[in-house]
Amino acid sequence: MQIFTIGHSNHKIEKFIELLKANNIDTIADVRSAPYSKYNPQFNKENLKFELEKYDIKYVFMGKELGARRTEPEVIDRNGKVNFEKVRNLNSFKEGINRLKEGMKKGFRIAIMCSEKEPLECHRFLLISYSLKKEGIKISHILENGSVMDNSEVEKKLLPPIANMFKSSEEEIEEGYKKIEEKISFVREENE
């Protein structure tokens, strides 16, 4: 099984659809917690769904299950940050992963979509792709310029410039995931 990811960035809708069509994507799984963009309204949930339907691309909102802006108390650390490892253990997250797997089994060619253009700076890589990789699913990231990068190539960017002779590259990649998560993890405000 294979799945893709894509960040809508600040693309014009035509360019975004061109990227999807170039990779034969027939389904978008929108994993933004809030499927709206103040700066790019073409990617607001209703607008995006309308445009995708013109090209026979299905739109599925999965931000409740797979979004990064979590508010469940059990996934928030003492600093108010979302802990991705704890999110991966939520039943709702596991159900979202299972929905993606079921869609792939049914033959849909799915792209997980969020807003960040770079996979390394987005929860679609750090949280969702991480989980799918553990399940043996091939992940390909559609980049802003139209090229496609295998998940293992993105993971190599997590490695430190100088290898630690006492750690395996897999251990260093795991540490890299945690460092990037610390940088991008959603911080829950007290009044949420």
Contact map, one row per residue, 1 for C-alpha under 8 A:
111000000000000000000000000000000000000000000000000000000000000000000000000000000000000000000000000000011000000000000000000000000000000011000000000000000000000000000000000000000000000000000000
111100000000000000000000000000000000000000000000000000000000000000000000000000000000000000000000000000010000100000000000000000000000000011110000000000000000000000000000000000000000000000000000
111110000000000000000000000000000000000000000000000000000000000000000000000000000000000000000000000000010000111100000000000000000000000011110000000000000000000000000000000000000000000000000000
011111000000000000000000000000000000000000000000000000000000000000000000000000000000000000000000000000000000111100000000000000000000000000111100000000000000000000000000000000000000000000000000
001111100000000000000000000000000000000000000000000000000000000000000000000000000000000000000000000000000000001110000010000100000000000000111100000000000000000000000000000000000000000000000000
000111110000000000000000000000000000000000000000000000000000000000000000000000000000000000000000000000000000001111001010000000000000000000001110000000000000000000000000000000000000000000000000
000011111000000000000000000000000000000000000000000000000000000000000000000000000000000000000000000000000000000011111110000000000000000000000111000000000000000000000000000000000000000000000000
000001111110000100000000000000000000000000100000000000000000000000000000000000000000000000000000000000000000000011111000000000000000000000000000000000000000000000000000000000000000000000000000
000000111110000000000000000000000000000000000000000000000000000000000000000000000000000000000000000000000000000000111000000000000000000000000001000000000000000000000000000000000000000000000000
000000011111000000000000000000000000001100000000000000000000000000000000000000000000000000000000000000000000000000000000000000000000000000000000000000000000000000000000000000000000000000000000
000000011111111100000000000000000000000000000000000000000000000000000000000000000000000000000000000000000000000000000000000000000000000000000000000000000000000000000000000000000000000000000000
000000000111111100000000000000000000000001000000000000000000000000000000000000000000000000000000000000000000000000000000000000000000000000000000000000000000000000000000000000000000000000000000
000000000011111110000000000000000000000001100000001000000000000000000000000000000000000000000000000000000000000000000000000000000000000000000000000000000000000000000000000000000000000000000000
000000000011111111000000000000000000000000000000000000000000000000000000000000000000000000000000000000000000000000000000000000000000000000000000000000000000000000000000000000000000000000000000
000000000011111111100000000000000000000000000000000000000000000000000000000000000000000000000000000000000000000000000000000000000000000000000000000000000000000000000000000000000000000000000000
000000010011111111110000000000000000000000000000000000000000000000000000000000000000000000000000000000000000000000000000000000000000000000000000000000000000000000000000000000000000000000000000
000000000000111111111000000000000000000000000000000100000000000000000000000000000000000000000000000000000000000000000000000000000000000000000000000000000000000000000000000000000000000000000000
000000000000011111111100000000000000000000000000000000000000000000000000000000000000000000000000000000000000000000000000000000000000000000000000000000000000000000000000000000000000000000000000
000000000000001111111110000000000000000000000000000000000000000000000000000000000000000000000000000000000000000000000000000000000000000000000100010000000000000000000000000000000000000000000000
000000000000000111111111110000000000000000000000000000000000000000000000000000000000000000000000000000000000000000000000000000000000000000000000000000000000000000000000000000000000000000000000
000000000000000011111111110000000000000000000000000000000000000000000000000000000000000000000000000000000000000000000000000000000000000000000000000000000000000000000000000000000000000000000000
000000000000000001111111100000000000000000000000000000000000000000000000000000000000000000000000000000000000000000000000000000000000000000000000000000000000000000000000000000000000000000000000
000000000000000000111111100000000000000000000000000000000000000000000000000000000000000000000000000000000000000000000000000000000000000000000000000000000000000000000000000000000000000000000000
000000000000000000011111110000000000000000000000000000000000000000000000000000000000000000000000000000000000100000000000000000000000000000000000000000000000000000000000000000000000000000000000
000000000000000000011111111100000000000000000000000000001000000000000000000000000000000000000000000000000000111000000000000000000000000000000000000000000000000000000000000000000000000000000000
000000000000000000011001111100000000000000000000000000011100000000000000000000000000000000000000000000000001110000000000000000000000000000000000000000000000000000000000000000000000000000000000
000000000000000000000000111110000000000000000000000000001111000000000000000000000000000000000000000000000001111000000000000000000000000000000000000000000000000000000000000000000000000000000000
000000000000000000000000111111000000000000000000000000001111000000000000000000000000000000000000000000000000011110000000000000000000000000000000000000000000000000000000000000000000000000000000
000000000000000000000000001111100000000000000000000000000011110000000000000000000000000000000000000000000000011110000000000000000000000000000000000000000000000000000000000000000000000000000000
000000000000000000000000000111110010000000000000000000000011111000000000000000000000000000000000000000000000000111000000000000000000000000000000000000000000000000000000000000000000000000000000
000000000000000000000000000011111010000000000000000000000000111111100000000000000000000000000000000000000000000111000000000100000000000000000000000000000000000000000000000000000000000000000000
000000000000000000000000000001111110000000000000000000000000011001110000000000000000000000000000000000000000000011100000000000000000000000000000000000000000000000000000000000000000000000000000
000000000000000000000000000000111110000000000000000000000000001101111000000000000000000000000000000000000000000000000000000000000000000000000000000000000000000000000000000000000000000000000000
000000000000000000000000000000011111000000000000000000000000001000000000000000000000000000000000000000000000000000000000000000000000000000000000000000000000000000000000000000000000000000000000
000000000000000000000000000001111111100000111000000000000000101000000000000000000000000000000000000000000000000000000000000000000000000000000000000000000000000000000000000000000000000000000000
000000000000000000000000000000000111110010111000000000000000000000000000000000000000000000000000000000000000000000000000000000000000000000000000000000000000000000000000000000000000000000000000
000000000000000000000000000000000011111111110000000000000000000000000000000000000000000000000000000000000000000000000000000000000000000000000000000000000000000000000000000000000000000000000000
000000000000000000000000000000000001111110000000000000000000000000000000000000000000000000000000000000000000000000000000000000000000000000000000000000000000000000000000000000000000000000000000
000000000100000000000000000000000000111110000000000000000000000000000000000000000000000000000000000000000000000000000000000000000000000000000000000000000000000000000000000000000000000000000000
000000000100000000000000000000000000111111110000000000000000000000000000000000000000000000000000000000000000000000000000000000000000000000000000000000000000000000000000000000000000000000000000
000000000000000000000000000000000001111111110010000000000000000000000000000000000000000000000000000000000000000000000000000000000000000000000000000000000000000000000000000000000000000000000000
000000000001100000000000000000000000100111110011000000000000000000000000000000000000000000000000000000000000000000000000000000000000000000000000000000000000000000000000000000000000000000000000
000000010000100000000000000000000011100111111011000000000000000000000000000000000000000000000000000000000000000000000000000000000000000000000000000000000000000000000000000000000000000000000000
000000000000000000000000000000000011100111111111000000000000000000000000000000000000000000000000000000000000000000000000000000000000000000000000000000000000000000000000000000000000000000000000
000000000000000000000000000000000011000000111111100000000000000000000000000000000000000000000000000000000000000000000000000000000000000000000000000000000000000000000000000000000000000000000000
000000000000000000000000000000000000000000011111110000000000000000000000000000000000000000000000000000000000000000000000000000000000000000000000000000000000000000000000000000000000000000000000
000000000000000000000000000000000000000011111111111000000000000000000000000000000000000000000000000000000000000000000000000000000000000000000000000000000000000000000000000000000000000000000000
000000000000000000000000000000000000000001111111111100000000000000000000000000000000000000000000000000000000000000000000000000000000000000000000000000000000000000000000000000000000000000000000
000000000000000000000000000000000000000000001111111110000110000000000000000000000000000000000000000000000000000000000000000000000000000000000000000000000000000000000000000000000000000000000000
000000000000000000000000000000000000000000000111111111000000000000000000000000000000000000000000000000000000000000000000000000000000000000000000000000000000000000000000000000000000000000000000
000000000000100000000000000000000000000000000011111111100000000000000000000000000000000000000000000000000000000000000000000000000000000000000000000000000000000000000000000000000000000000000000
000000000000000010000000000000000000000000000001111111111110000000000000000000000000000000000000000000000000000000000000000000000000000000000000000000000000000000000000000000000000000000000000
000000000000000000000000000000000000000000000000111111111110000000000000000000000000000000000000000000000000000000000000000000000000000000000000000000000000000000000000000000000000000000000000
000000000000000000000000000000000000000000000000011111111000000000000000000000000000000000000000000000000000000000000000000000000000000000000000000000000000000000000000000000000000000000000000
000000000000000000000000000000000000000000000000001111111000000000000000000000000000000000000000000000000000000000000000000000000000000000000000000000000000000000000000000000000000000000000000
000000000000000000000000010000000000000000000000000111111100000000000000000000000000000000000000000000000000000000000000000000000000000000000000000000000000000000000000000000000000000000000000
000000000000000000000000111100000000000000000000000111111110000000000000000000000000000000000000000000000000000000000000000000000000000000000000000000000000000000000000000000000000000000000000
000000000000000000000000011100000000000000000000100110011111000000000000000000000000000000000000000000000000000000000000000000000000000000000000000000000000000000000000000000000000000000000000
000000000000000000000000001111000000000000000000100110001111100000000000000000000000000000000000000000000000000000000000000000000000000000000000000000000000000000000000000000000000000000000000
000000000000000000000000001111000000000000000000000000000111110000000000000000000000000000000000000000000000000000000000000000000000000000000000000000000000000000000000000000000000000000000000
000000000000000000000000000011100010000000000000000000000011111100000000000000000000000000000000000000000000000000000000000000000000000000000000000000000000000000000000000000000000000000000000
000000000000000000000000000011110000000000000000000000000001111111100000000000000000000000000001000000000000000000000000000000000000000000000000000000000000000000000000000000000000000000000000
000000000000000000000000000001111110000000000000000000000000111111110000000000000000000000000000000000000000000000000000000000000000000000000000000000000000000000000000000000000000000000000000
000000000000000000000000000000101000000000000000000000000000111111100000000000000000000000010000000000000000000000000000000000000000000000000000000000000000000000000000000000000000000000000000
000000000000000000000000000000100000000000000000000000000000011111100000000000000000000000011111000000000000000000000000000000000000000000000000000000000000000000000000000000000000000000000000
000000000000000000000000000000111000000000000000000000000000011111110000000000000000000000011001100000000000000000000000000000010000000000000000000000000000000000000000000000000000000000000000
000000000000000000000000000000111000000000000000000000000000011111111100000000000000000000000000000000000000000000000000001000000000000000000000000000000000000000000000000000000000000000000000
000000000000000000000000000000011000000000000000000000000000001001111100000000000100000000000000000000000000000000000000001000100000000000000000000000000000000000000000000000000000000011000000
000000000000000000000000000000001000000000000000000000000000000000111110000000000100000000000000000000000000000000000000000000000000000000000000000000000000000000000000000000000000000001010000
000000000000000000000000000000000000000000000000000000000000000000111111001100000100000000000000000000000000000000000000000000000000000000000000000000000000000000000000000000000000000001010000
000000000000000000000000000000000000000000000000000000000000000000001111101100000100000000000000000000000000000000000000000000000000000000000000000000000000000000000000000000000000000000010001
000000000000000000000000000000000000000000000000000000000000000000000111111100000000000000000000000000000000000000000000000000000000000000000000000000000000000000000000000000000000000000000000
000000000000000000000000000000000000000000000000000000000000000000000011111100000000000000000000000000000000000000000000000000000000000000000000000000000000000000000000000000000000000000000000
000000000000000000000000000000000000000000000000000000000000000000000001111100000000010000000000000000000000000000000000000000000000000000000000000000000000000000000000000000000000000000000000
000000000000000000000000000000000000000000000000000000000000000000000111111110000111011000000000000000000000000000000000000000000000000000000000000000000000000000000000000000000000000000000000
000000000000000000000000000000000000000000000000000000000000000000000111111111111110000000000000000000000000000000000000000000000000000000000000000000000000000000000000000000000000000000010000
000000000000000000000000000000000000000000000000000000000000000000000000001111111110000000000000000000000000000000000000000000000000000000000000000000000000000000000000000000000000000000000000
000000000000000000000000000000000000000000000000000000000000000000000000000111111000000000000000000000000000000000000000000000000000000000000000000000000000000000000000000000000000000000000000
000000000000000000000000000000000000000000000000000000000000000000000000000111111000000000000000000000000000000000000000000000000000000000000000000000000000000000000000000000000000000000100000
000000000000000000000000000000000000000000000000000000000000000000000000000111111100000000000000000000000000000000000000000000000000000000000000000000000000000000000000000000000000000000111100
000000000000000000000000000000000000000000000000000000000000000000000000000111111110000000000000000000000000000000000000000000000000000000000000000000000000000000000000000000000000000011110000
000000000000000000000000000000000000000000000000000000000000000000011110001110011111001000000000000000000000000000000000000000000000000000000000000000000000000000000000000000000000000011110000
000000000000000000000000000000000000000000000000000000000000000000000000001110001111111000000000000000000000000000000000000000000000000000000000000000000000000000000000000000000000000010000000
000000000000000000000000000000000000000000000000000000000000000000000000001000000111111100000000000000000000000000000000000000100000000000000000000000000000000000000000000000000000100010000000
000000000000000000000000000000000000000000000000000000000000000000000000000000000011111110000000000000000000000000000000000000000000000000000000000000000000000000000000000000000000000000000000
000000000000000000000000000000000000000000000000000000000000000000000000011000000011111111000000000000000000000000000000000000000000000000000000000000000000000000000000000000000000000000000000
000000000000000000000000000000000000000000000000000000000000000000000000001000000111111111001000000000000000000000000000000000000000000000000000000000000000000000000000000000000000000000000000
000000000000000000000000000000000000000000000000000000000000000000000000000000000001111111001100000000000000000000000000000000100010000000000000000000000000000000000000000000000000000000000000
000000000000000000000000000000000000000000000000000000000000000000000000000000000000111111101100000000000000000000000000000000000000000000000000000000000000000000000000000000000000000000000000
000000000000000000000000000000000000000000000000000000000000000000000000000000000000011111111100000000000000000000000000000000000000000000000000000000000000000000000000000000000000000000000000
000000000000000000000000000000000000000000000000000000000000000000000000000000000000000011111110000000000000000000000000000000000000000000000000000000000000000000000000000000000000000000000000
000000000000000000000000000000000000000000000000000000000000000111000000000000000000000001111111000000000000000000000000000000000000000000000000000000000000000000000000000000000000000000000000
000000000000000000000000000000000000000000000000000000000000000011000000000000000000001111111111100000000000000000000000000000000000000000000000000000000000000000000000000000000000000000000000
000000000000000000000000000000000000000000000000000000000000000010000000000000000000000111111111110000000000000000000000000000000000000000000000000000000000000000000000000000000000000000000000
000000000000000000000000000000000000000000000000000000000000000010000000000000000000000000111111111000000000000000000000000000000000000000000000000000000000000000000000000000000000000000000000
000000000000000000000000000000000000000000000000000000000000010011000000000000000000000000011111111100000000000000000000000000000000000000000000000000000000000000000000000000000000000000000000
000000000000000000000000000000000000000000000000000000000000000001000000000000000000000000001111111110000000000000000000000000010011000000000000000000000000000000000000000000000000000000000000
000000000000000000000000000000000000000000000000000000000000000000000000000000000000000000000111111111000000000000000000000000000000000000000000000000000000000000000000000000000000000000000000
000000000000000000000000000000000000000000000000000000000000000000000000000000000000000000000011111111100000000000000000000000000000000000000000000000000000000000000000000000000000000000000000
000000000000000000000000000000000000000000000000000000000000000000000000000000000000000000000001111111110000010000000000000000000000000000000000000000000000000000000000000000000000000000000000
000000000000000000000000000000000000000000000000000000000000000000000000000000000000000000000000111111111000000000000000000000000000000000000000000000000000000000000000000000000000000000000000
000000000000000000000000000000000000000000000000000000000000000000000000000000000000000000000000011111111100000000000000000000000000000000000000000000000000000000000000000000000000000000000000
000000000000000000000000000000000000000000000000000000000000000000000000000000000000000000000000001111111111010000000000000000000000000000000000000000000000000000000000000000000000000000000000
111000000000000000000000000000000000000000000000000000000000000000000000000000000000000000000000000111111111110000000000000000000000000000000000000000000000000000000000000000000000000000000000
100000000000000000000000000000000000000000000000000000000000000000000000000000000000000000000000000011111111000000000000000000000000000000000000000000000000000000000000000000000000000000000000
000000000000000000000000000000000000000000000000000000000000000000000000000000000000000000000000000001111111000000000000000000000000000000000000000000000000000000000000000000000000000000000000
000000000000000000000000000000000000000000000000000000000000000000000000000000000000000000000000000000111111100000000000000000000000000000000000000000000000000000000000000000000000000000000000
000000000000000000000000011000000000000000000000000000000000000000000000000000000000000000000000000000111111110000000000000000000000000000000000000000000000000000000000000000000000000000000000
011100000000000000000001111000000000000000000000000000000000000000000000000000000000000000000000000000010011111000000000000000000000000000000000000000000000000000000000000000000000000000000000
001100000000000000000000111110000000000000000000000000000000000000000000000000000000000000000000000100110001111100000000000000000000000000000000000000000000000000000000000000000000000000000000
001111000000000000000000101110000000000000000000000000000000000000000000000000000000000000000000000000000000111110000000000000000000000000000000000000000000000000000000000000000000000000000000
001111000000000000000000000111100000000000000000000000000000000000000000000000000000000000000000000000000000011111000000000100000000000000000000000000000000000000000000000000000000000000000000
000011110000000000000000000111110000000000000000000000000000000000000000000000000000000000000000000000000000001111100000000100000000000000000000000000000000000000000000000000000000000000000000
000001110000000000000000000001110000000000000000000000000000000000000000000000000000000000000000000000000000000111110000010100000000000000000000000000000000000000000000000000000000000000000000
000000111000000000000000000000010000000000000000000000000000000000000000000000000000000000000000000000000000000011111000000000000000000000000000000000000000000000000000000000000000000000000000
000000111000000000000000000000000000000000000000000000000000000000000000000000000000000000000000000000000000000001111110110000000000000000000000000000000000000000000000000000000000000000000000
000001111000000000000000000000000000000000000000000000000000000000000000000000000000000000000000000000000000000000111110000000000000000000000011000000000000000000000000000000000000000000000000
000000100000000000000000000000000000000000000000000000000000000000000000000000000000000000000000000000000000000000011111110000000000000000000011000000000000000000000000000000000000000000000000
000011100000000000000000000000000000000000000000000000000000000000000000000000000000000000000000000000000000000000011111111110000000000000001000000000000100000000000000000000000000000000000000
000000000000000000000000000000000000000000000000000000000000000000000000000000000000000000000000000000000000000000000111110011000000000000000000000000000100000000000000000000000001000000000000
000000000000000000000000000000000000000000000000000000000000000000000000000000000000000000000000000000000000000000010111111010000000000000000000000000000000000000000000000000000001000100000000
000000000000000000000000000000000000000000000000000000000000000000000000000000000000000000000000000000000000000001010111111111000000000000000000000000000000000000000000000000000000000100000000
000000000000000000000000000000000000000000000000000000000000000000110000000000000000000000000000000000000000000000000010111111110000000000000000000000000000000000000000000000000000000000000000
000010000000000000000000000000100000000000000000000000000000000000000000000000000000000000000000000000000000000111000010011111111000000000000000000000000000000000000000000000000000000000000000
000000000000000000000000000000000000000000000000000000000000000000000000000000000000000000000000000000000000000000000011111111111100000000000000000000000000000000000000000000000000000000000000
000000000000000000000000000000000000000000000000000000000000000000000000000000000000000000000000000000000000000000000001011111111100000000000000000000000000000000000000000000001001100000000000
000000000000000000000000000000000000000000000000000000000000000000010000000000000001000100000000000000000000000000000000001111111110000000000000000000000000000000000000000000000000000000000000
000000000000000000000000000000000000000000000000000000000000000001000000000000000000000000000000100000000000000000000000001111111111000000000000000000000000000000000000000000000000000000000000
000000000000000000000000000000000000000000000000000000000000000000000000000000000000000000000000000000000000000000000000000111111111100000100000000000100000000000000000000000000000000000000000
000000000000000000000000000000000000000000000000000000000000000000000000000000000000000000000000000000000000000000000000000011111111110000000000000000000000000000000000000000000000000000000000
000000000000000000000000000000000000000000000000000000000000000000000000000000000000000100000000100000000000000000000000000000111111111000000000000000000000000000000000000000000000000000000000
000000000000000000000000000000000000000000000000000000000000000000000000000000000000000000000000100000000000000000000000000000011111111111100000000000000000000000000000000000000000000000000000
000000000000000000000000000000000000000000000000000000000000000000000000000000000000000000000000000000000000000000000000000000001111111111100000000000000000000000000000000000000000000000000000
000000000000000000000000000000000000000000000000000000000000000000000000000000000000000000000000000000000000000000000000000000000111111110000000000000000000000000000000000000000000000000000000
000000000000000000000000000000000000000000000000000000000000000000000000000000000000000000000000000000000000000000000000000000000011111110000000000000000000000000000000000000000000000000000000
000000000000000000000000000000000000000000000000000000000000000000000000000000000000000000000000000000000000000000000000000000000001111111000000000000000000000000000000000000000000000000000000
111000000000000000000000000000000000000000000000000000000000000000000000000000000000000000000000000000000000000000000000000000000001111111100000000000000000000000000000000000000000000000000000
111000000000000000000000000000000000000000000000000000000000000000000000000000000000000000000000000000000000000000000000000000000001100111110000000000100000000000000000000000000000000000000000
011110000000000000000000000000000000000000000000000000000000000000000000000000000000000000000000000000000000000000000000000000001001100011111000000001100000000000000000000000000000000000000000
011110000000000000000000000000000000000000000000000000000000000000000000000000000000000000000000000000000000000000000000000000000000000001111100000111100000000000000000000000000000000000000000
000111000000000000000000000000000000000000000000000000000000000000000000000000000000000000000000000000000000000000000010000000000000000000111110000111100000000000000000000000000000000000000000
000111100000000000100000000000000000000000000000000000000000000000000000000000000000000000000000000000000000000000000000000000000000000000011111011110000000000000000000000000000000000000000000
000001100000000000000000000000000000000000000000000000000000000000000000000000000000000000000000000000000000000000001100000000000000000000001111111110000000000000000000000000000000000000000000
000000101000000000000000000000000000000000000000000000000000000000000000000000000000000000000000000000000000000000001100000000000000000000000111111000000000000000000000000000000000000000000000
000000000000000000000000000000000000000000000000000000000000000000000000000000000000000000000000000000000000000000000000000000000000000000000011111000000000000000000000000000000000000000000000
000000000000000000100000000000000000000000000000000000000000000000000000000000000000000000000000000000000000000000000000000000000000000000000111111100000000000000000000000000000000000000000000
000000000000000000000000000000000000000000000000000000000000000000000000000000000000000000000000000000000000000000000000000000000000000000000111111110000000000000000000000000000000000000000000
000000000000000000000000000000000000000000000000000000000000000000000000000000000000000000000000000000000000000000000000000000000000000000011110011111000000000000000000000000000000000000000000
000000000000000000000000000000000000000000000000000000000000000000000000000000000000000000000000000000000000000000000000000000000000000000011110001111101100000000000000000000000000000000000000
000000000000000000000000000000000000000000000000000000000000000000000000000000000000000000000000000000000000000000000000000000000000000000111000000111111100000000000000000000000000000000000000
000000000000000000000000000000000000000000000000000000000000000000000000000000000000000000000000000000000000000000000000000000001000000001111000000011111110000000000000000000000000000000000000
000000000000000000000000000000000000000000000000000000000000000000000000000000000000000000000000000000000000000000000000000000000000000000000000000001111111000000000000000000000000000000000000
000000000000000000000000000000000000000000000000000000000000000000000000000000000000000000000000000000000000000000000000000000000000000000000000000011111111100000000000000000000000000000000000
000000000000000000000000000000000000000000000000000000000000000000000000000000000000000000000000000000000000000000000011000000000000000000000000000011111111110000000000000000000000000000000000
000000000000000000000000000000000000000000000000000000000000000000000000000000000000000000000000000000000000000000000000000000000000000000000000000000111111111000000000000010000000000000000000
000000000000000000000000000000000000000000000000000000000000000000000000000000000000000000000000000000000000000000000000000000000000000000000000000000011111111000000000000010000000000000000000
000000000000000000000000000000000000000000000000000000000000000000000000000000000000000000000000000000000000000000000000000000000000000000000000000000001111111100000000000000000000000000000000
000000000000000000000000000000000000000000000000000000000000000000000000000000000000000000000000000000000000000000000000000000000000000000000000000000000111111100000000000110011000000000000000
000000000000000000000000000000000000000000000000000000000000000000000000000000000000000000000000000000000000000000000000000000000000000000000000000000000011111110100000100110010000000000000000
000000000000000000000000000000000000000000000000000000000000000000000000000000000000000000000000000000000000000000000000000000000000000000000000000000000000111111100000000100010000000000000000
000000000000000000000000000000000000000000000000000000000000000000000000000000000000000000000000000000000000000000000000000000000000000000000000000000000000001111100000000000000000000000000000
000000000000000000000000000000000000000000000000000000000000000000000000000000000000000000000000000000000000000000000000000000000000000000000000000000000000000111110000000000000000000000000000
000000000000000000000000000000000000000000000000000000000000000000000000000000000000000000000000000000000000000000000000000000000000000000000000000000000000001111111010100000000000000000000000
000000000000000000000000000000000000000000000000000000000000000000000000000000000000000000000000000000000000000000000000000000000000000000000000000000000000000001111111000000000000000000000000
000000000000000000000000000000000000000000000000000000000000000000000000000000000000000000000000000000000000000000000000000000000000000000000000000000000000000000111111000000000000000000000000
000000000000000000000000000000000000000000000000000000000000000000000000000000000000000000000000000000000000000000000000000000000000000000000000000000000000000000011111000000000000000000000000
000000000000000000000000000000000000000000000000000000000000000000000000000000000000000000000000000000000000000000000000000000000000000000000000000000000000000000111111101100000000000000000000
000000000000000000000000000000000000000000000000000000000000000000000000000000000000000000000000000000000000000000000000000000000000000000000000000000000000000000011111111100000000000000000000
000000000000000000000000000000000000000000000000000000000000000000000000000000000000000000000000000000000000000000000000000000000000000000000000000000000000001000100011111110000000000000000000
000000000000000000000000000000000000000000000000000000000000000000000000000000000000000000000000000000000000000000000000000000000000000000000000000000000000000000000001111111000000000000000000
000000000000000000000000000000000000000000000000000000000000000000000000000000000000000000000000000000000000000000000000000000000000000000000000000000000000000000000011111111100000000000000000
000000000000000000000000000000000000000000000000000000000000000000000000000000000000000000000000000000000000000000000000000000000000000000000000000000000000011100000011111111110000000000000000
000000000000000000000000000000000000000000000000000000000000000000000000000000000000000000000000000000000000000000000000000000000000000000000000000000000011011000000000111111111000000000000000
000000000000000000000000000000000000000000000000000000000000000000000000000000000000000000000000000000000000000000000000000000000000000000000000000000000000000000000000011111111100000000000000
000000000000000000000000000000000000000000000000000000000000000000000000000000000000000000000000000000000000000000000000000000000000000000000000000000000000000000000000001111111110000000000000
000000000000000000000000000000000000000000000000000000000000000000000000000000000000000000000000000000000000000000000000000000000000000000000000000000000000011100000000000111111111000000000000
000000000000000000000000000000000000000000000000000000000000000000000000000000000000000000000000000000000000000000000000000001000000000000000000000000000000010000000000000011111111100000000000
000000000000000000000000000000000000000000000000000000000000000000000000000000000000000000000000000000000000000000000000000000000000000000000000000000000000000000000000000001111111110000000000
000000000000000000000000000000000000000000000000000000000000000000000000000000000000000000000000000000000000000000000000000000000000000000000000000000000000000000000000000000111111111000000000
000000000000000000000000000000000000000000000000000000000000000000000000000000000000000000000000000000000000000000000001100001000000000000000000000000000000000000000000000000011111111100000000
000000000000000000000000000000000000000000000000000000000000000000000000000000000001000000000000000000000000000000000000000001000000000000000000000000000000000000000000000000001111111110000000
000000000000000000000000000000000000000000000000000000000000000000000000000000000000000000000000000000000000000000000000000000000000000000000000000000000000000000000000000000000111111110000000
000000000000000000000000000000000000000000000000000000000000000000000000000000000000000000000000000000000000000000000000000000000000000000000000000000000000000000000000000000000011111110000000
000000000000000000000000000000000000000000000000000000000000000000000000000000000000000000000000000000000000000000000000110000000000000000000000000000000000000000000000000000000001111111000000
000000000000000000000000000000000000000000000000000000000000000000010000000000001111000000000000000000000000000000000000000000000000000000000000000000000000000000000000000000000000111111100000
000000000000000000000000000000000000000000000000000000000000000000011100000000001100000000000000000000000000000000000000000000000000000000000000000000000000000000000000000000000000000111110000
000000000000000000000000000000000000000000000000000000000000000000000000000000111100000000000000000000000000000000000000000000000000000000000000000000000000000000000000000000000000000011111000
000000000000000000000000000000000000000000000000000000000000000000001110000100011100000000000000000000000000000000000000000000000000000000000000000000000000000000000000000000000000000001111101
000000000000000000000000000000000000000000000000000000000000000000000000000000010000000000000000000000000000000000000000000000000000000000000000000000000000000000000000000000000000000000111111
000000000000000000000000000000000000000000000000000000000000000000000000000000010000000000000000000000000000000000000000000000000000000000000000000000000000000000000000000000000000000000011111
000000000000000000000000000000000000000000000000000000000000000000000000000000000000000000000000000000000000000000000000000000000000000000000000000000000000000000000000000000000000000000001111
000000000000000000000000000000000000000000000000000000000000000000000010000000000000000000000000000000000000000000000000000000000000000000000000000000000000000000000000000000000000000000011111
